[in-house]
Structure formats: structure tokens, C-alpha cells
Amino acid sequence: MKYFLDSAKLDEIELAYRDYGIDGVTTNPKHIKNSGESFETVVQQLAEFAADKPDFPISVEVNPHLTTSDEMVTMAHQLHAQSDNFVIKIPCTPAGLVAARQLEEQGVRTNVTLVFSAAQALWPAHFHAKYVSPFVNWQEITGQDGLQTVQEIAKIYQNYGSETEIIVAAVQSGRQLVNAALTGADIVTAGLGVYQTSFTHPYTDVGLQRFQAAWDQTAKEV
């Protein structure tokens, strides 16, 4: 399973790439707002960061106010022109699916996002979208089984040999990271804090303290 970072903050991206070897980045309008930079600045920073990383995909989302497929396609081409690394996030709406299909035919890779059911996920696979992003945590907040949705998508894609990769999105805990891996999903995307929390466990700290004490109490060579 690959690890993508959910962020638009350049310092977080640089740290996660350098220290943890993340495989890609996903952004959305909320992440860009939280970066404190303008959309144009973030896009430029991301393009510059990826300039020497040909196999490092960065998902950048079109303006969510766009309502027609033509508008989405136009903006997608504008974004893609700034970096070959950019994968264009398109919402899973009727107009968005039309746009994503056209973009894939035109050689612009897409990430169909805001997917909440296996039925929705059938369509990105049908027109060979690069990625589909089912949201897990949002479903679980409302009492739905986000894991089951991902399992259904993975099974369907396996049945038909789909090349569309599944990005388990909106992951908020170490348990959800594990669940994503158990489904056989291709990719998980989460914030830096989620990954860092998953590195830790209280018993690891307890065990380390005990081993340190034993080390200190061991007889030393004179």
C-alpha cells in the first residue's frame, strides 16, 4: 500500500517526503485554505517541489464552484499545464464524471473524489480514471461502514481487472490506516499527524524505558 500525504503545506510535504518516504500528495480547497497561501501560490510551490520527482503524483482539485463539465475540463488543462505530476481531482457528480472521462481521453490523469458508495466508484473505473477516492471517516461519522464500501470497490475492481487505483481518503486514525490495508486498497491518504500518531504505542515507550534501565544496570567492562 502506498502512502500519500493529505496537505498543502510545503514544510509538511518536504518533511514527510524526506523522513517518511511518502509516495504522493493529495490536496483539496480546505488544505489550501489551511496553508495560509493563495491557491496560485500553493500550485506553484507544488509544481516546483515535484519538478525533479517524475513519479510523485500530486492531486490538485478544480474550483468546487464549477458546475459544468466544460468549465472543469478547461481548468483541469490549466492546472496540468503547470506540472506533469498534477493529477486533477474532479468531484463525483454527473458533470464531474463527464469531465473526468473527457480528461482521461485527452491524456490528463484524474482523481475522482468525494466518493461514498461502490455504485459511484463503478464509473471512474469504466473510463479508466487514474484514481478513485472513497471517503472513510466521513461515512463512519454518520454511522455508515466506510470499510465495507472500500471492500466492495476493491472486490469489484479485482473482478474486472480495473487499473483505477483506490485511494482511501479522509483517514483520521491508525485503526483506519489498518482497515485500509486490510481491504487491499492501493493507497491511503492522511494528514501528517495521523501518520505520526500511528508510529507510537504506549507499550513501546514502557518497553524502551525498561530496556534503558536494564542497559544502565548491566555490569560494565573495567
C-alpha positions in Angstrom: 0.0 0.0 0.0 1.3 3.5 -0.9 1.1 6.4 1.5 0.0 9.8 0.3 0.0 13.0 2.4 -3.1 15.0 2.7 -1.7 18.5 2.9 -1.0 21.7 1.0 1.7 22.9 3.4 5.1 22.8 1.8 7.0 22.3 5.0 4.9 19.2 5.9 5.3 17.8 2.4 9.1 18.2 2.5 9.3 16.6 5.9 7.1 13.7 5.0 9.0 13.1 1.8 12.4 13.4 3.3 11.8 11.4 6.6 9.0 9.0 5.8 9.2 8.5 2.0 5.7 9.4 1.2 4.6 8.4 -2.3 2.5 11.3 -3.3 0.3 14.2 -2.1 -3.4 15.0 -2.1 -4.8 18.4 -1.7 -8.2 20.0 -1.6 -9.6 23.5 -1.1 -9.7 23.1 2.7 -6.0 22.1 2.8 -5.1 25.0 0.7 -7.0 27.4 3.0 -5.2 26.0 6.0 -1.8 26.6 4.3 -2.4 30.3 4.6 -1.3 30.8 1.0 -3.3 31.6 -2.1 -4.4 28.8 -4.4 -2.0 30.1 -7.1 1.0 30.2 -4.7 0.3 26.7 -3.5 0.0 25.3 -7.0 3.3 27.0 -8.0 5.1 25.6 -4.9 3.8 22.1 -5.5 4.9 22.3 -9.2 8.4 23.4 -8.1 8.6 20.7 -5.5 7.7 18.0 -7.9 9.9 19.2 -10.8 12.7 16.6 -10.1 10.3 13.9 -9.0 8.7 12.3 -12.1 7.0 9.5 -10.2 5.5 11.7 -7.5 1.8 12.3 -8.1 0.1 15.4 -6.6 -3.7 15.7 -6.7 -4.9 19.3 -7.2 -8.7 20.0 -7.2 -10.6 22.1 -9.6 -12.7 25.0 -8.3 -15.6 23.4 -6.4 -17.9 26.1 -7.7 -17.7 24.9 -11.3 -20.9 23.3 -12.4 -20.3 22.2 -16.0 -18.0 19.7 -17.4 -16.6 22.2 -19.9 -15.6 24.5 -17.1 -13.9 21.6 -15.2 -12.1 20.4 -18.3 -10.8 23.9 -19.0 -9.4 24.5 -15.5 -8.0 20.9 -15.4 -5.9 21.7 -18.5 -4.7 24.9 -17.0 -3.6 23.1 -13.9 -2.0 20.2 -15.7 0.0 22.6 -17.9 1.9 23.7 -14.8 3.2 20.2 -13.9 3.1 16.7 -15.4 2.9 15.5 -11.8 -0.5 17.0 -11.3 -3.5 14.6 -11.1 -6.7 16.6 -11.3 -9.3 16.0 -8.6 -12.8 16.0 -10.0 -15.9 15.6 -7.9 -18.1 12.6 -8.4 -21.1 14.4 -9.7 -22.8 14.0 -13.1 -20.9 16.9 -14.6 -17.7 15.8 -12.9 -17.8 12.3 -14.3 -18.3 13.7 -17.8 -15.3 15.9 -17.3 -13.2 13.1 -15.9 -14.0 10.9 -18.8 -13.0 13.6 -21.3 -9.8 14.4 -19.5 -8.7 10.8 -19.4 -9.3 10.6 -23.2 -7.2 13.8 -23.6 -4.3 12.4 -21.6 -4.9 14.3 -18.3 -5.0 11.9 -15.4 -7.8 12.3 -12.9 -8.7 11.5 -9.3 -12.4 11.2 -8.9 -13.1 12.4 -5.4 -16.0 12.6 -2.9 -17.0 9.0 -3.5 -19.2 7.5 -0.9 -20.6 4.3 -2.5 -19.4 1.4 -4.7 -22.1 2.4 -7.2 -20.3 5.8 -7.7 -16.9 4.1 -7.9 -18.0 2.0 -10.9 -17.9 4.9 -13.2 -14.3 6.1 -12.7 -13.1 2.6 -13.4 -15.3 2.4 -16.5 -13.4 5.2 -18.1 -10.0 4.3 -16.7 -9.6 7.2 -14.2 -6.2 7.1 -12.6 -7.6 7.2 -9.0 -10.9 7.0 -7.2 -11.1 8.4 -3.6 -13.7 6.9 -1.3 -14.0 8.8 1.9 -13.9 6.6 5.0 -14.0 8.8 8.1 -16.9 10.9 6.8 -19.0 7.8 6.4 -18.1 6.5 9.8 -19.1 9.8 11.5 -22.6 9.3 10.2 -22.8 5.7 11.2 -22.0 4.1 7.9 -19.4 1.4 7.4 -16.7 3.1 5.4 -14.6 -0.1 5.4 -17.4 -2.1 3.7 -17.6 0.5 0.9 -13.9 0.2 0.2 -14.1 -3.6 0.4 -16.9 -3.6 -2.2 -14.9 -1.3 -4.5 -11.8 -3.3 -4.2 -13.7 -6.6 -4.9 -15.4 -5.1 -8.0 -12.2 -3.7 -9.4 -10.5 -7.0 -8.8 -13.3 -8.9 -10.6 -12.8 -6.9 -13.7 -9.1 -6.2 -13.6 -9.6 -2.4 -13.2 -6.5 -0.3 -13.4 -8.1 2.5 -11.4 -6.3 2.8 -8.1 -8.2 3.2 -4.9 -7.2 6.0 -2.5 -8.8 5.6 0.9 -9.3 9.2 1.8 -10.3 11.2 4.9 -8.4 8.8 7.2 -8.2 10.0 10.8 -6.7 7.2 12.9 -4.2 4.4 13.0 -7.1 1.9 13.0 -8.4 3.3 9.8 -5.0 3.0 8.3 -5.0 -0.7 9.2 -8.5 -1.1 7.8 -7.5 0.4 4.5 -4.6 -2.0 4.3 -6.9 -5.0 5.1 -9.2 -4.2 2.2 -6.3 -4.4 -0.2 -6.6 -0.7 -1.2 -3.8 0.6 -3.3 -3.2 3.9 -1.4 -4.1 5.6 1.8 -4.0 9.4 2.3 -3.9 11.1 5.7 -2.6 14.1 7.4 0.9 14.2 8.8 -0.4 14.0 12.4 -2.3 10.8 11.7 0.8 9.1 10.3 3.0 10.3 13.2 0.5 9.0 15.8 0.5 5.6 14.1 4.2 5.3 14.7 3.6 5.3 18.5 2.2 3.0 21.2 2.3 3.4 25.0 3.9 -0.1 25.5 6.7 0.8 23.1 7.6 3.6 25.5 7.2 1.4 28.5 9.4 -1.3 26.9 12.0 1.2 25.9 12.2 2.6 29.5 12.7 -0.9 30.9 15.4 -1.7 28.4 17.1 1.6 29.2 17.1 0.7 32.9 18.5 -2.7 32.2 21.2 -1.3 30.0 22.2 1.1 32.7 22.3 -1.6 35.4 24.3 -4.0 33.3 27.9 -4.6 34.6 30.4 -2.8 32.5 33.8 -3.9 31.5 36.6 -2.4 33.7 
